[in-house]
Amino acid sequence: MYVVLVILMLIGAFSSYRYWSRSQIRSRLLSTPLSDRDQAIIQAHVPIVRKLPSDLRAKLDGKVNLFLEQVDFYGCDGLEVTEDMQLSIAAQACLLIVNSDLWYDNLTTVLIYPNAFKSRQRRHSGYVVTEKEIVRTGESWDRGPVILSWAHSEQGALNDHDGHNVVFHEFAHQIDDLSGGTNGVPVLAKGQSFAEWERVFLTAYKAHVQAVEKGSSTVIDPYGAEGHEEFFAVSVEVFFERPLALKKSVPEVYAQLSQLFHLDPATWQ
């Protein structure tokens, strides 16, 4: 019995040490600035970062460090993943959560294709299951991985004012999935009302679908009419890249995203 107690105590002590060690590593990474070279690469590939207020730039550095420590990148179809690619994708992913407590807890892998890639889509209708092959620029799976086209990821970052960014889109799905399912309702910020989020997004989604069906022009990409999860993801794209337009067109959606992310990109210069 004594031996068993000693073993249990040792196991407990080891577990505590591992937790403390991981916590120390995390804290160190979050407080370590990127090198001047890495910062220059990010600003060249992700120009929206240049607009960040100075206090957020330090936070972005730390979160990029943590992201790169946690996530492995793999090239597909012969693509050789470079440091520039990793820094660009990490910076875009971390920009979404730069000022919040959200983190990509379940993500360990990012797959990168040179260009758009083929993916098989399965649909269920009663007992009938159909599959079709579609071409995608990005995918986000539950609990990871994220799959990206580098050509579209690179261009989406460089053009930071058109409201289209595949990295923002797929990582918005990852954030959405943290609540236990990708349904357009992420883990909300402390003090944020679920009832208010639901009211705002359901109302905006319904209006968006009606506008798309009529062929009307919309600030939020028409693809958002595909479902609540897609509406959330494309809204996040516009929130960061066309914040003034989103705030003017759908102010309540802007306000909810601003509260979720603790950010106000409409004020970034």
C-alpha positions as CSV (number, residue, x, y, z in Angstrom):
1,M,0.0,0.0,0.0
2,Y,2.8,2.4,0.9
3,V,4.5,1.7,-2.5
4,V,1.2,2.4,-4.3
5,L,0.9,5.7,-2.5
6,V,4.5,6.7,-3.4
7,I,3.9,5.9,-7.0
8,L,0.6,8.0,-7.0
9,M,2.4,10.9,-5.4
10,L,5.2,10.7,-8.0
11,I,2.7,10.6,-10.8
12,G,0.9,13.6,-9.4
13,A,4.2,15.5,-9.0
14,F,5.2,14.7,-12.5
15,S,1.9,15.8,-13.9
16,S,2.1,19.0,-11.9
17,Y,5.6,19.6,-13.2
18,R,4.6,19.0,-16.8
19,Y,1.7,21.5,-16.5
20,W,4.0,24.1,-14.9
21,S,6.6,23.5,-17.6
22,R,4.0,24.0,-20.4
23,S,2.7,27.1,-18.7
24,Q,6.2,28.5,-18.4
25,I,6.9,27.8,-22.1
26,R,3.6,29.4,-23.1
27,S,4.3,32.5,-21.0
28,R,7.8,32.8,-22.4
29,L,6.6,32.5,-26.0
30,L,3.8,35.1,-25.5
31,S,6.2,37.6,-24.1
32,T,8.9,37.2,-26.7
33,P,9.0,39.7,-29.6
34,L,9.6,38.4,-33.1
35,S,12.9,39.2,-34.7
36,D,13.2,42.3,-36.9
37,R,13.5,40.0,-39.9
38,D,10.3,38.0,-39.0
39,Q,8.4,41.3,-38.4
40,A,9.5,42.6,-41.8
41,I,8.4,39.4,-43.5
42,I,5.0,39.6,-41.9
43,Q,4.5,43.2,-42.7
44,A,5.5,42.5,-46.4
45,H,3.1,39.5,-46.7
46,V,0.3,40.7,-44.4
47,P,0.1,44.5,-44.9
48,I,-3.0,44.9,-42.6
49,V,-0.6,44.3,-39.7
50,R,0.9,47.7,-40.4
51,K,-2.4,49.3,-39.3
52,L,-2.4,47.6,-35.9
53,P,-2.1,49.9,-32.8
54,S,1.4,49.5,-31.2
55,D,0.1,47.7,-28.1
56,L,-1.5,45.0,-30.3
57,R,1.7,44.5,-32.3
58,A,3.5,43.1,-29.3
59,K,0.6,40.8,-28.5
60,L,0.6,39.6,-32.1
61,D,4.3,38.7,-31.9
62,G,3.7,36.6,-28.9
63,K,0.8,34.7,-30.4
64,V,2.6,34.1,-33.6
65,N,5.4,32.5,-31.5
66,L,3.0,30.3,-29.7
67,F,1.2,29.3,-33.0
68,L,4.4,28.4,-34.7
69,E,5.4,26.3,-31.7
70,Q,2.1,24.4,-31.6
71,V,1.3,24.0,-35.3
72,D,3.1,21.9,-37.9
73,F,3.0,22.9,-41.6
74,Y,3.0,20.4,-44.4
75,G,3.2,21.1,-48.1
76,C,1.0,19.1,-50.5
77,D,1.4,18.3,-54.3
78,G,5.1,19.0,-54.1
79,L,4.9,22.4,-52.4
80,E,7.9,23.2,-50.3
81,V,6.7,25.2,-47.2
82,T,8.9,28.2,-46.6
83,E,9.4,30.3,-43.4
84,D,7.6,33.2,-45.2
85,M,4.5,31.0,-45.8
86,Q,4.4,29.9,-42.1
87,L,4.8,33.5,-40.8
88,S,2.2,34.8,-43.2
89,I,-0.4,32.2,-42.3
90,A,0.4,32.4,-38.6
91,A,0.1,36.2,-38.5
92,Q,-3.3,36.1,-40.3
93,A,-4.6,33.4,-38.0
94,C,-3.4,35.2,-34.8
95,L,-4.7,38.6,-35.9
96,L,-8.2,37.3,-35.4
97,I,-7.5,36.5,-31.7
98,V,-4.8,39.0,-31.0
99,N,-6.7,40.8,-28.3
100,S,-8.9,38.0,-26.9
101,D,-8.6,34.9,-24.8
102,L,-9.6,32.7,-27.7
103,W,-7.0,30.2,-28.8
104,Y,-6.8,27.4,-31.4
105,D,-6.7,24.7,-28.7
106,N,-7.3,21.7,-31.1
107,L,-5.2,22.7,-34.0
108,T,-1.9,21.0,-34.6
109,T,-1.6,20.8,-38.4
110,V,-1.9,23.1,-41.4
111,L,-1.8,21.6,-44.9
112,I,-0.8,23.9,-47.8
113,Y,-1.4,23.3,-51.5
114,P,0.3,25.3,-54.2
115,N,-3.1,26.4,-55.6
116,A,-6.8,25.4,-55.4
117,F,-7.3,21.8,-54.6
118,K,-9.9,19.1,-55.1
119,S,-12.0,17.9,-52.2
120,R,-14.8,15.3,-51.9
121,Q,-18.0,16.5,-50.5
122,R,-20.6,14.0,-49.0
123,R,-24.2,14.9,-48.6
124,H,-27.0,12.9,-46.8
125,S,-30.6,13.0,-47.8
126,G,-32.5,10.4,-45.8
127,Y,-30.9,7.1,-46.7
128,V,-29.3,8.4,-49.8
129,V,-25.6,9.5,-49.7
130,T,-24.1,11.4,-52.6
131,E,-20.5,12.4,-53.1
132,K,-19.1,14.9,-55.5
133,E,-15.6,16.4,-56.1
134,I,-15.3,20.1,-55.7
135,V,-12.5,22.6,-56.1
136,R,-11.6,24.6,-52.9
137,T,-9.2,27.3,-51.8
138,G,-9.5,26.3,-48.2
139,E,-11.0,23.9,-45.7
140,S,-11.4,23.8,-41.9
141,W,-12.0,20.4,-40.3
142,D,-13.5,20.0,-36.9
143,R,-10.6,19.9,-34.4
144,G,-8.2,20.6,-37.3
145,P,-6.5,20.5,-39.7
146,V,-6.8,23.7,-41.7
147,I,-6.1,23.2,-45.4
148,L,-5.2,26.2,-47.6
149,S,-4.2,27.1,-51.1
150,W,-1.0,29.2,-50.8
151,A,-1.8,31.2,-54.0
152,H,-5.1,32.3,-52.5
153,S,-3.7,32.7,-49.0
154,E,-0.9,34.9,-50.3
155,Q,-3.2,37.1,-52.5
156,G,-5.9,37.3,-49.9
157,A,-3.4,38.8,-47.4
158,L,-1.8,41.2,-49.9
159,N,-5.1,42.6,-50.9
160,D,-6.3,43.6,-47.5
161,H,-9.3,45.8,-48.5
162,D,-11.5,43.7,-50.7
163,G,-13.2,41.7,-47.9
164,H,-11.9,38.3,-49.1
165,N,-9.3,36.4,-47.2
166,V,-9.3,32.6,-47.2
167,V,-7.1,32.4,-44.1
168,F,-9.4,34.6,-42.0
169,H,-12.3,32.5,-43.3
170,E,-11.0,29.1,-42.4
171,F,-9.7,30.2,-39.0
172,A,-13.0,31.8,-38.3
173,H,-14.4,28.3,-38.7
174,Q,-11.8,27.0,-36.2
175,I,-12.9,29.7,-33.7
176,D,-16.5,28.7,-34.4
177,D,-15.7,25.1,-33.7
178,L,-14.3,25.8,-30.2
179,S,-17.9,25.9,-29.0
180,G,-18.3,22.2,-29.8
181,G,-19.6,22.6,-33.4
182,T,-19.3,24.8,-36.4
183,N,-22.7,26.5,-36.4
184,G,-22.0,30.3,-36.5
185,V,-22.1,30.6,-32.7
186,P,-18.5,30.7,-31.3
187,V,-17.5,30.8,-27.6
188,L,-18.6,34.4,-26.8
189,A,-16.6,36.9,-24.9
190,K,-17.0,37.3,-21.1
191,G,-20.2,39.3,-20.6
192,Q,-21.4,38.9,-24.1
193,S,-25.1,38.0,-24.4
194,F,-25.9,34.8,-26.3
195,A,-29.5,36.0,-26.7
196,E,-28.3,39.2,-28.3
197,W,-25.8,37.4,-30.5
198,E,-28.5,35.1,-31.7
199,R,-30.9,37.9,-32.4
200,V,-28.4,40.0,-34.3
201,F,-27.0,37.2,-36.4
202,L,-30.3,35.4,-37.2
203,T,-31.8,38.7,-38.3
204,A,-28.8,39.7,-40.4
205,Y,-28.5,36.2,-41.9
206,K,-32.2,36.2,-42.9
207,A,-31.8,39.7,-44.5
208,H,-28.6,38.5,-46.3
209,V,-30.3,35.4,-47.7
210,Q,-33.2,37.5,-49.0
211,A,-30.8,40.1,-50.6
212,V,-28.8,37.3,-52.3
213,E,-31.9,35.6,-53.6
214,K,-33.0,39.0,-55.1
215,G,-29.6,39.5,-56.7
216,S,-28.9,42.6,-54.6
217,S,-25.4,43.8,-53.9
218,T,-24.2,43.0,-50.4
219,V,-21.2,44.0,-48.3
220,I,-21.0,40.5,-46.9
221,D,-20.1,38.0,-49.6
222,P,-23.1,36.1,-51.1
223,Y,-21.5,32.8,-50.0
224,G,-22.6,33.7,-46.5
225,A,-26.1,32.7,-47.6
226,E,-25.0,29.0,-47.6
227,G,-25.5,28.7,-43.9
228,H,-25.1,30.3,-40.5
229,E,-21.5,29.1,-40.2
230,E,-20.5,30.5,-43.6
231,F,-22.3,33.8,-42.7
232,F,-20.1,34.1,-39.6
233,A,-16.9,33.3,-41.5
234,V,-17.5,35.8,-44.3
235,S,-18.6,38.4,-41.8
236,V,-15.2,38.0,-40.1
237,E,-13.4,38.5,-43.4
238,V,-15.3,41.8,-43.9
239,F,-14.9,42.9,-40.3
240,F,-11.1,42.9,-40.7
241,E,-10.7,44.0,-44.3
242,R,-13.7,46.4,-44.8
243,P,-14.6,47.4,-41.3
244,L,-16.1,50.8,-42.2
245,A,-18.3,49.3,-44.8
246,L,-19.6,46.5,-42.5
247,K,-20.1,49.0,-39.7
248,K,-22.2,51.2,-42.0
249,S,-24.2,48.4,-43.6
250,V,-24.8,46.0,-40.7
251,P,-23.8,47.9,-37.5
252,E,-25.1,45.3,-35.1
253,V,-23.0,42.5,-36.7
254,Y,-20.0,44.8,-36.5
255,A,-20.7,45.5,-32.8
256,Q,-21.0,41.8,-31.9
257,L,-17.8,40.9,-33.7
258,S,-16.0,43.9,-32.1
259,Q,-17.2,42.6,-28.7
260,L,-16.2,39.0,-29.5
261,F,-12.6,39.9,-30.6
262,H,-12.1,42.9,-28.4
263,L,-11.1,44.8,-31.5
264,D,-12.3,47.9,-33.4
265,P,-10.6,47.8,-36.8
266,A,-12.7,50.7,-38.1
267,T,-10.4,52.9,-36.1
268,W,-7.2,51.5,-37.5
269,Q,-5.3,53.8,-39.7
